[in-house]
Amino acid sequence: MATQRNEDVVRRFYEAAFNRGDPNAVNDLVAPDFVDHNPFPGQAPDREGLSQFIRTFHGPLPDLRVEIDDMIAQGDQVVTRWTARATHKGSFLQVPATGKQVTISGIDIMRIENGKIAEHWGYQDQLGFVKEIGVLPALAMAGR
């Protein structure tokens, strides 16, 4: 039963933080001493960094939707394979809005403690994402 409760915490987090962009989701569902073992470049590996990460993505991708493809829970850990889709509607990484539909995939491992997310390890296809919004061609041209 504990594994089901842990899955519920993670599902609520994806829904509130990413799909609704709820700024209270981090405070409600993430432990104060949270540690992100794989933060996005420039992101602090703590709870405030996670809040910043969510805000950073919701500005240029306001229609962001994360779909859970698979979820496996064992003990205090929940593994989620997900796919996110959004429209690039604002400047991101110095790339102006393109209006392009983008898809990002990833896998997260979250450790749950006392009903909150305490640790995160993850992989997101960052290279595929920046390629879709046109950052890679811009970087390639900057080197010429």
C-alpha positions in Angstrom: 0.0 0.0 0.0 2.9 2.4 0.7 4.1 2.0 -2.9 0.7 3.1 -4.2 0.8 6.2 -1.9 4.3 7.0 -3.3 3.0 6.7 -6.8 0.2 9.0 -6.0 2.6 11.6 -4.7 4.6 11.5 -7.9 1.4 11.6 -10.1 0.1 14.6 -8.2 3.5 16.3 -8.6 3.6 15.9 -12.4 -0.1 17.0 -12.7 0.3 20.1 -10.4 3.8 21.3 -11.1 4.1 20.6 -14.8 0.6 20.2 -16.3 -1.0 23.1 -14.2 2.1 25.1 -13.5 1.0 25.4 -9.8 3.6 27.3 -7.9 2.5 25.7 -4.6 3.1 22.1 -5.9 6.8 22.2 -4.9 6.1 23.4 -1.3 3.2 20.9 -1.0 4.8 17.8 -2.5 8.6 18.2 -2.2 10.6 17.9 1.1 12.4 21.0 2.3 15.7 19.2 2.2 15.1 17.9 -1.3 18.2 17.0 -3.4 18.2 16.8 -7.2 21.1 14.6 -8.3 20.7 15.6 -12.0 19.6 19.3 -12.1 19.1 21.1 -15.4 22.2 23.2 -16.3 22.2 26.3 -14.2 19.6 24.9 -11.8 20.4 24.7 -8.0 20.1 21.1 -6.8 17.6 22.0 -4.1 13.8 22.7 -3.7 14.2 26.3 -4.8 16.1 25.2 -7.9 13.3 22.8 -8.7 10.7 25.7 -8.4 12.9 27.8 -10.7 13.1 24.9 -13.2 9.4 24.6 -13.4 8.9 28.4 -13.8 11.7 28.5 -16.4 9.9 25.9 -18.6 6.3 27.2 -18.1 7.1 30.7 -19.5 8.2 29.6 -23.0 6.1 26.4 -22.9 2.8 27.5 -21.3 0.7 24.6 -22.7 3.2 22.0 -21.3 1.6 18.6 -20.7 3.4 15.6 -19.2 2.0 12.2 -19.9 3.1 9.2 -17.7 4.0 6.4 -20.0 5.1 3.9 -17.3 5.4 4.0 -13.6 7.1 1.4 -11.3 7.3 1.7 -7.5 9.3 -0.3 -5.1 10.0 0.5 -1.5 10.5 4.3 -1.2 11.3 4.8 -4.9 9.1 5.6 -7.9 10.4 5.3 -11.5 8.5 7.2 -14.2 9.0 7.2 -17.9 7.2 10.2 -19.4 6.6 12.2 -22.5 6.0 16.0 -22.5 4.5 18.0 -25.3 4.3 21.7 -25.6 4.3 24.7 -28.0 7.4 26.9 -28.0 5.6 30.2 -27.4 8.3 32.2 -25.6 12.0 32.9 -25.6 14.1 30.0 -24.2 17.9 29.7 -24.1 18.0 32.9 -26.1 15.9 31.4 -28.9 12.8 33.5 -29.6 9.4 31.7 -29.8 9.2 29.5 -32.8 5.6 28.3 -32.4 6.8 24.8 -33.0 5.4 21.8 -31.2 8.1 20.1 -29.2 8.3 16.7 -27.5 10.6 15.9 -24.6 11.0 12.5 -23.1 12.6 11.4 -19.9 12.9 9.0 -17.0 12.8 10.1 -13.4 13.5 8.2 -10.2 12.1 9.9 -7.1 12.6 8.8 -3.5 9.6 9.5 -1.3 10.0 10.2 2.4 7.1 11.1 4.7 4.8 11.6 1.8 7.1 14.1 0.0 9.6 13.8 -2.8 13.0 13.8 -1.1 15.4 13.0 -3.9 15.5 13.0 -7.7 17.6 11.3 -10.3 16.7 11.7 -13.9 17.3 11.9 -17.6 15.5 14.2 -20.0 16.3 14.4 -23.7 17.6 17.9 -23.5 19.6 17.6 -26.7 16.5 16.6 -28.7 14.5 19.4 -27.1 17.1 22.1 -27.9 17.4 20.7 -31.5 13.6 21.0 -31.9 13.5 24.7 -30.9 16.5 25.5 -33.1 19.2 26.0 -30.5 21.7 23.6 -32.2 21.8 25.4 -35.5 22.2 28.7 -33.7 25.1 27.3 -31.7 26.7 25.8 -34.8 26.5 29.1 -36.6 28.0 31.0 -33.6 31.2 28.9 -34.0 31.8 29.9 -37.6 
